[in-house]
Amino acid sequence: MTDVKGGQKTFKVFRYDPAKGGQGHFDTFVLDIEDYYATTILDVLFRIQREQDQSLAFRYACRVAMCGSCGMVINGKEGLACKNVVGDLRTDVITLRPLNHFPVVKDLTVDMEPFFKKYEDSMPYFEPAQELQEPAVVRPDTWERKAIDMATDCIACGCCVSSCTMAFWHKDYLGPAGLNRSMTLLADSRDGLHDERLAAAMESCYNCRLEFNCTEVCPKNISPTRAIKYIHRMAVRQGPGLADRLTSTPEPKALPAPEPLTPAMSRRRFLSRSAIGLGAVAGVAIGGMVTVSAISAAFKEPERKWVSLGPLEKIMDSPGEVATIYANYQLADGFYKRDEHKPVLVSLNREKNRIIAFNSRCTHLGCTVHWDEKKKLFMCACHGGTFFPDGVVKSGPPPRPLERYKTQVKNGNLLVLEA
């Protein structure tokens, strides 16, 4: 129930030497780790490099999940080495390998040039529709601000492209990151390249097969799939006559805004509304090319469910003031499903027979928080943020307290409401 704080872990790390060539291989390293929950994968790589093999090559910069440099495949799933904590990985053997679909430079380092070339092809730059003497004002409560806010945190780490099978099969596919960037500009009423950008994006949007891999692995919790469906919906609304507009040179004018997409709108609801009453298949003629987008119809909002953490009596007998317990359940949103294995921090007040369950994700960057029994504080492994036992911020940069789960006791088991 409560994971061991530290111990021995085995790491299988992919190795490739360009001087020797070949297909590469895996080397095995064994480390004694004092605290699984205070040790990131990047910390592990530093230790391997310092203590066992100085030739190990990997890329990093900020160490706080902001630059995207340390993207790699960790236990078969793309992520940032600086954000993934050893304690969150359930296996005794942890496998590290470079991102997919990119040329390997050395070991865990890949050539990101193909990524940035596709990103450049997505027309990621802003071109104003009209020259203004004063800065344009976009209110925070407008539809476009809310739509764009969901996608502007991209750090160009390449994890989404690595996870996308279509990026392998379609060499001209702009990829999830590029299309996500296109969406942020297409939703901006100030943009002067709307039609050209929409035409370029739609040619790639056709290749998306709604696998949701990009959404699942994004370290910034962006949904590129949502952005792609947003572009589809925009094309359905504005597609008729677009080819004519591209071959003419009218004065720039604001195009009708698509239906607002708010941050609270779920993926399921978004996809159902994107059909716009046209059924499951919508045909859009763009620049002589017919794009067909299959969009599932009539979804219901997913229901949050109660997840058991185990017998309450056993939890209350856990050593220390805080127990780290894993919640295991399947998250379902439409046809997108994944198995969740989330650590929950359960604060135990035995005198008052009261418990508080905290989400273990830091409210700053979503890094994993762990409990330090000596300091009596919740601490973030990455950027040094700390929280008091009641979850209130002690020192920044976290902007708000730890999120609390709703709890209940049923049949002697402690349950938390799925987040």
Residue pairs with C-beta under 8 A, 6 or more apart in sequence:
1 309
1 310
1 314
1 315
1 318
1 323
1 325
2 318
2 323
2 324
2 325
3 36
3 87
3 324
3 326
3 343
4 36
5 35
5 36
5 37
6 32
6 33
6 34
6 35
6 36
7 32
7 33
7 36
8 30
8 31
8 32
8 33
9 30
9 31
9 33
9 36
9 44
9 86
9 92
9 93
9 94
10 28
10 29
10 30
10 92
10 93
10 94
11 28
11 29
11 30
11 31
11 44
11 48
11 93
11 94
11 95
11 96
12 26
12 27
12 28
12 93
12 94
12 95
12 96
13 26
13 27
13 28
13 29
13 45
13 48
13 56
13 96
13 97
13 107
13 108
14 24
14 25
14 26
14 96
14 97
14 98
14 107
14 108
15 24
15 25
15 26
15 27
15 56
15 107
16 22
16 24
16 25
16 98
16 104
16 106
16 107
17 106
18 105
18 106
24 104
26 95
26 97
27 53
29 48
29 52
29 53
31 44
31 47
31 48
31 51
33 39
33 44
33 86
35 87
35 370
36 85
36 86
36 87
37 85
37 86
37 87
37 324
37 343
37 368
37 370
37 371
37 381
38 85
38 370
38 372
38 379
38 381
39 85
39 86
39 87
39 381
40 81
40 82
40 83
40 84
40 85
40 86
40 381
40 382
41 72
41 74
41 79
41 81
41 82
41 84
41 85
41 86
41 94
41 96
42 60
42 63
42 70
42 81
42 82
44 86
44 94
45 56
45 58
45 60
45 81
45 96
45 108
48 56
49 56
49 58
56 107
56 108
57 105
57 106
57 107
57 108
57 109
58 70
58 72
58 81
58 107
58 108
58 109
59 69
59 70
59 108
59 109
60 69
60 70
60 81
60 82
61 67
61 69
61 70
62 69
62 82
63 82
63 382
64 82
64 365
64 367
64 382
64 383
65 80
65 82
65 83
65 155
65 219
65 220
65 365
65 366
65 367
65 382
66 155
66 365
67 155
68 80
68 155
68 156
68 157
68 158
68 159
68 219
69 157
70 80
70 81
70 82
71 78
71 79
71 80
71 81
71 99
71 157
71 158
71 159
71 162
71 219
72 78
72 79
72 81
72 96
72 97
72 98
72 99
72 108
73 79
73 95
73 96
73 97
73 98
73 99
73 100
73 162
74 81
74 84
74 89
74 94
74 95
74 96
75 89
75 91
75 94
75 95
76 95
77 163
77 216
77 217
78 99
78 100
78 159
78 160
78 162
78 163
78 217
79 159
79 217
79 219
80 157
80 159
80 219
81 96
82 382
83 219
83 365
83 366
83 367
83 382
85 367
85 368
85 370
85 381
86 94
87 324
87 343
87 368
87 370
88 341
88 343
88 368
90 341
96 108
97 108
98 104
98 107
98 108
98 109
98 110
99 110
99 158
99 159
99 161
99 162
100 162
100 163
100 168
101 114
101 161
101 162
101 164
101 167
101 168
102 110
102 111
102 112
102 114
102 115
102 158
102 161
102 162
103 110
103 111
103 114
104 110
104 111
105 111
110 158
112 158
115 156
115 158
115 161
115 175
115 177
116 156
118 161
118 173
118 174
118 175
118 177
118 178
119 156
119 174
119 175
119 177
119 178
119 181
121 174
121 178
121 200
122 174
122 178
122 179
122 181
122 182
122 200
122 201
122 204
123 182
123 185
123 193
123 196
123 197
123 200
124 178
124 181
124 182
124 185
126 185
126 188
126 190
126 191
127 191
127 192
127 193
128 190
128 191
128 192
129 189
129 190
129 191
129 192
129 194
129 252
129 253
129 254
130 192
130 252
136 190
138 144
138 145
138 188
138 189
138 190
139 145
143 257
143 259
143 260
143 261
144 187
144 188
144 189
144 257
146 260
146 261
146 262
146 263
147 183
147 187
147 230
147 260
147 261
147 262
148 183
148 184
148 187
148 188
149 263
150 222
150 223
150 226
150 227
150 261
150 263
151 180
151 181
151 183
151 184
151 222
151 224
151 226
151 227
152 184
153 220
153 221
153 222
154 177
154 180
154 181
154 220
154 222
155 219
155 220
156 177
157 219
158 177
159 214
159 217
159 218
159 219
160 175
160 176
160 177
160 180
160 213
160 214
160 217
160 218
160 224
161 167
161 175
161 176
161 177
161 214
162 217
163 213
163 214
163 216
163 217
164 173
164 175
164 176
164 211
164 213
164 214
165 209
165 211
165 213
166 173
166 207
166 208
166 209
166 211
167 173
167 175
167 176
170 204
170 207
172 203
172 204
173 204
173 207
174 182
174 200
174 201
174 204
175 204
176 214
176 224
176 225
176 227
176 228
177 224
178 204
179 201
179 204
179 205
179 208
179 224
179 227
179 228
179 231
180 222
180 224
180 227
180 228
182 197
182 200
182 201
182 227
182 231
183 201
183 227
183 228
183 230
183 231
184 227
185 191
185 193
185 197
186 194
186 197
186 198
186 201
186 230
186 231
186 234
187 230
187 234
187 258
189 254
189 255
189 257
191 197
192 252
194 255
195 242
195 245
195 246
196 246
198 231
198 234
198 235
198 238
198 242
198 286
199 242
199 246
199 286
199 287
201 231
202 231
202 232
202 235
202 284
202 286
202 289
202 291
203 286
203 289
203 291
205 228
205 231
205 232
205 235
205 291
205 293
206 291
206 292
206 293
208 225
208 228
210 225
210 335
211 225
212 225
212 336
214 223
214 224
214 225
215 222
215 223
215 224
215 225
215 226
215 267
215 336
216 338
218 224
219 366
221 366
223 267
225 267
226 261
226 267
226 270
229 270
229 271
229 274
229 295
230 258
230 261
230 270
230 274
232 274
232 282
232 284
232 293
232 295
233 258
233 259
233 273
233 274
233 276
234 258
235 242
235 284
235 286
235 291
236 274
236 276
236 278
236 282
236 284
236 293
237 256
237 258
237 276
238 255
238 256
238 258
239 284
239 285
239 286
240 285
242 285
242 286
242 287
243 285
243 286
243 287
243 288
246 287
259 273
261 270
266 301
266 302
266 333
267 333
267 334
267 336
268 299
268 300
268 301
268 302
268 333
268 334
269 299
269 301
271 295
271 296
271 299
271 334
272 296
272 297
272 298
272 299
274 295
275 282
275 295
275 296
275 297
276 282
279 297
280 294
280 295
280 296
280 297
281 292
281 293
281 294
281 295
282 292
282 293
282 295
283 290
283 291
283 292
284 290
284 291
284 292
284 293
296 334
296 335
299 334
302 332
302 333
302 334
304 417
304 418
304 419
305 329
305 417
305 418
306 408
306 410
306 415
306 416
306 417
306 418
307 327
307 328
307 329
307 415
307 416
307 417
307 418
308 327
308 413
308 414
308 415
309 315
309 325
309 327
309 344
309 346
309 357
309 413
309 414
309 415
309 416
310 325
310 413
310 414
311 412
311 413
311 414
312 355
312 409
312 412
312 413
312 414
313 412
315 323
315 325
315 346
315 348
315 355
315 414
316 348
316 350
316 353
316 355
318 346
318 348
320 348
320 371
320 373
321 347
321 348
321 371
321 373
321 376
321 389
322 345
322 346
322 347
322 348
322 371
322 373
322 378
322 389
323 345
323 346
323 348
324 343
324 344
324 345
324 346
324 360
324 370
324 371
325 343
325 344
325 346
326 341
326 342
326 343
326 344
327 340
327 341
327 342
327 343
327 344
327 416
328 339
328 340
328 341
329 339
329 340
329 418
330 337
330 338
330 339
330 340
331 337
331 338
331 339
331 340
331 418
342 359
342 360
342 419
343 360
343 368
344 357
344 358
344 359
344 360
344 405
344 416
345 357
345 358
345 359
345 360
345 369
345 370
345 371
345 378
345 402
346 355
346 356
346 357
346 358
346 414
347 355
347 356
347 357
347 358
347 389
347 390
348 355
349 355
349 356
355 407
355 414
356 390
356 391
356 404
356 407
357 404
357 405
357 407
357 414
357 416
358 369
358 378
358 391
358 402
358 403
358 404
358 405
359 402
359 403
359 404
359 405
359 419
360 368
360 369
360 370
361 367
361 368
361 369
361 403
362 368
362 369
362 380
362 382
362 383
362 385
362 398
362 402
363 393
363 398
363 399
363 400
363 401
363 402
363 403
364 380
364 383
364 385
364 396
364 397
364 398
364 399
365 382
365 383
367 380
367 381
367 382
367 383
368 380
368 381
369 378
369 379
369 380
369 381
369 385
369 387
369 402
370 378
370 379
370 381
371 377
371 378
371 379
372 378
372 379
375 386
376 389
377 386
377 387
377 388
377 389
377 394
378 386
378 387
378 388
378 389
378 391
378 402
379 385
379 386
379 387
380 386
380 398
383 397
384 395
385 393
385 395
385 396
385 397
385 398
386 393
386 394
386 395
387 393
387 394
387 398
387 401
387 402
388 394
390 401
391 401
391 402
391 404
392 401
393 399
393 400
393 401
403 419
405 416
405 417
405 419
406 416
406 417
407 414
407 415
407 416
407 417
408 415
409 415
